[in-house]
Amino acid sequence: MKIHAIQTGSVRIKKAQVEGRGHGFGRQLAIFSAQEWTDWLPTYAWAIEHSGGVVVVDTGQGAHLLESRKSLHPYVRWEVNFQIEPDQEIGPQLRALGIGPRDINLVVLTHLHMDHDGGLGHFPDTKILVARGELEAARGWKGMVRGYLPNRWPAWFDPEPFDLDPAPLGPFRLSKRLTPDGDIIAIATPGHTADHISILARADGVAYFIAGDTSYNEDLMLAGKVDGVSADEKISVETLGLIKRFTEDQPTVYLPTHDPLSAHRLTTRSLVGQSGGTP
């Protein structure tokens, strides 16, 4: 198995989104009132080469997100900035790795926020999996109110909704094998969105935890600190605790989408607690 970290441009957000300030609805509103921005953070997508082909996890940003300032959605217009060139989208980068459309047998999305599904246009003929609850929450005008942008999905986008099974994996109650041999598994990690999932890829005794936005970096996960987006603080804290327990029980490389150290951890196989913090 080989895992590629594919940086699809960069993003800046409010620091109050990375680490929530306050509690309840006030924590979410703090994103809009806060003035401090993060540095430019990477937006990673992932390609897992294994015996059955290639599984892509999230599709990253698309260059169309540079037009977000024209959006009527208040968050999209004022609370996030993107940097990306067309050749930084996931499609060209996969081709540069020697991975063509016929090599990819599955795309799975941790959730449907625009920096995770922005590269969908490169996969018109690929099977795409989305957690059923996530897909339902993202559709239509209600989805837009919740922070999704279904109007930006390709016209052909018709993913296969899936449900996790009552199959415990370590401390996680729900999981689903995505490959016959069980080396790539989806697990329930609700918090950032209600039906957020993460992907575990296991190789040579190490679990590679492709975490989506369960936290914005490893330190926040270890500290159990909730972001500013999560609707239910209690559920988010529980999920972060489960992830920490998992990493204590078996060697784990933790790979959040926007952690500046994720690609380095992947390359060096740095286990949780060994990466020396974030820049």
N, C-alpha and C positions, 0 to 999 in steps of 0.2 A: 504494500500500500504506500502511496505517496500523496501528500496533501500540499496543495499550493495555496499560499495567501496572495490574493490578487487585489491590489489597491486600486480602487476605482475612484480616484480623485480624493478630495478632502472636504471637510465640513467644519463650520464654526457654529457653536450654539452657546446659549447662556450657561454660565457656571451653575446657576440654580436648576438647570435641567439635568446636569450631570450628577449633582448631589442635591437632593431636595432640601428646601428650607421651610421649616414649619411642618404643620400636619393638616390632614384633611384637604378640603378644596383650596385652602390658602396656599398649600404647597404647590399646587398646579398653577395658581394665579401668579405666584412669585416669579415664574418664568417670564411673564410679561412686564413686571415692574422692575426686575433686576437689571442692572446696567453692565455688569461684568461679563465679558465674553471669554470663551476658551481660546487657546491657540488653535491653529488649524489641526484638526484630528483626521486620521486616515479613515476611509470607509472600505472595509475589506469584504470581498466575496471569496468563496472557497471552492476549490475543485479537488475532489478526492478520486485519485486513480486507484482502482482495485481490480480484482480478477474478473469481475463482471462488466467492467467498463468504467465510465466516469460519472460520479454524482456531483452536481453543482449545488452548493448551499448558498442561498441568496444570490441576487444578481447585481447588487451594488447600485451605484449612482448611474444616471444617464445624463448626457450633455443637455437634454431638454430641461433639466432642473435649473439651469442657469437663468431660465425665464421665470423663476418662482417669484421674483419681485413684482411681476404683473398679476399675481394671483389675488383674488378677493379674500382668500382665507387669511385671517390675521396672523396666525402662527407662521404660515409659509411666507407671508410677505415681509414680516418684521423680525422674526425670532430665529432665523436660520440662514446661513450663507453657504454657497457651494462653490467649489473649484473643480473643474474637470474638463479635459479635452476629449474629443471624439475617440482618439486612439487609446485613451485610458479606460474606455468602457470594457466590459468583460469580454465581449465577442472578439475584438482584435487581440486582446491579451491571451485569450485561450488559443487562438490561432498561432500566436508567437511561441506558445509552449508546445505546439505540434498537436493540439487537441482540436479536432474538427467536429462539426455537428453530428456526424454519424458515430462519433466516439462517446457521446453523452447519452446515457440511457435514462437520466432522471435529473430534474431540478426540484429542489425542495426549499420552501421559503420559511424562515423562522417566524416572520410576521409580514404584514403588508404595508409597512410604512415606506415612503417614497424613496428613501435611500437604500432600501433593501430589495425593492422590486423595479428600480429604475432601469435595469438592463434587460427586462423581460423581452424586449423587441428582438433580441438575438436568439430566441429559442421558440420560434413559431411551430416547429415540428417535434418538440420534445415533450414528454410527459412531465407535467408540473403538479406537484403536491402542495396543498395548503390545508392546514387544520380547519375542519369544518366550521367551528365556532368563529375562527378568525375571518374566514371568508364571508360568513353571514354578517359579522359586525362591520365589515369594511364596505359593504355594498350600498349604493344609492346615496341619497342626501344625508341620511343618518350617519353613514360612514364618513362623509366629509365633515360633519359636525364633530365626530370623534377623532378627527385628525388624519383620516385616510384620504387618498386622492384617487378614487376609482375612475374618475374621468380621464386619468392619464394612462390607464391600462390600454394595451393594444386592443383593437377591435376584435381580434381573434381569441383573446385571452379567455380560456374556459378551463380552469384548473380542475384537477380531480380532488374533491374534498375528502379528507380522511379523518378517521377517529383513532385515537390511541387505544390500546388494549389494556385491560386490567392485569397487566403483567409487570409486577414490581421489578425494579432494577436498582439495587442498592437502596437508598432511602426514597427513591422516586416511585410513586404508586402506579403511574401510567407510562407505558412505553410502546414502541412498535418497531419491529425489525424492518429495515428498508432493503436489506440484502438477505439472500437465503441463508448465508452462513452467520448472520447476526453480527458482522463486524462493523456495520453502520446502523445506528439505532436512533430513532426520534424519541425524545422524552418531554414530558410536560414541565414547562418552566414559566407558569403564569406570573404576571406582575407588570412588566412594561406594557403589555397588552394582556387581556384576560385569557387568551388562548395561545400565547407565545409558546413556541417550542424551541428546544435546542437539539443539536445533533452530536452524538457520541460516535467517534471513529476509533476503533481499538486495533492497535498494532504493536507487536513485540512487547506486550505487557504494559503498555502505556495507553491511557484513555485521552484522546484529544477531544476536548469539550468545546465545540463550536457554539458559542454562547449567544449569538445575536446581540440583543440589547438587555440581557438579564442584568448587566451592570455595564458601566462605561469603561471600567478598568478593573484589574484584579484586586487592587487594594480596597476598593469600595465593596466588592463582593466579600472579602475576608472580614471587613468591618461591619457587614450587614447593613450598609447605608443605602436607603431607597433613593431612586432618582426622582426628578420632579414631574415625571409624566405619569407614572403608575397610578391607576385609579384607586386601587385598594392597597393601602400601606401594609396591612396585616398579611395579606397574601404575598406581597413582595418580600417582606421580611422572612416569611416562612420559606419561600423559594431560595433566597440567598443562603439561608441556614442549611437547606438540603444540599445545595451545591457545595458548601464548605464541608459538610459531613462526607460527601462523596469523595472530595479531594483528600480528606484525611484517611479514608479507607483504602484508596488505591492511587498509584502514581498518575497524576493528571496534568496535562498541559491545558491551561485555560485560555481560550481564544475569543474574547469579545470583539465585536465589529469595529469599535472605535478606539481601542486601546493602542497607543503608539508602540507598545512593546509586543503586540501579538505576533507579528511576523518574526521578530527576533526569537521569541519563545519557541515558535514552531521550528525554526531552523536549528536552534541549539537544544531542542527538547528540554527546555527549562521547566521544571515541575512547579506547581503552585508553591509560593513562598520562597522560590529560589531566584526570582527575576530582579530583586533589588528595588522594587518600587517603580513608579512611573516617572517619566521625565517632567 
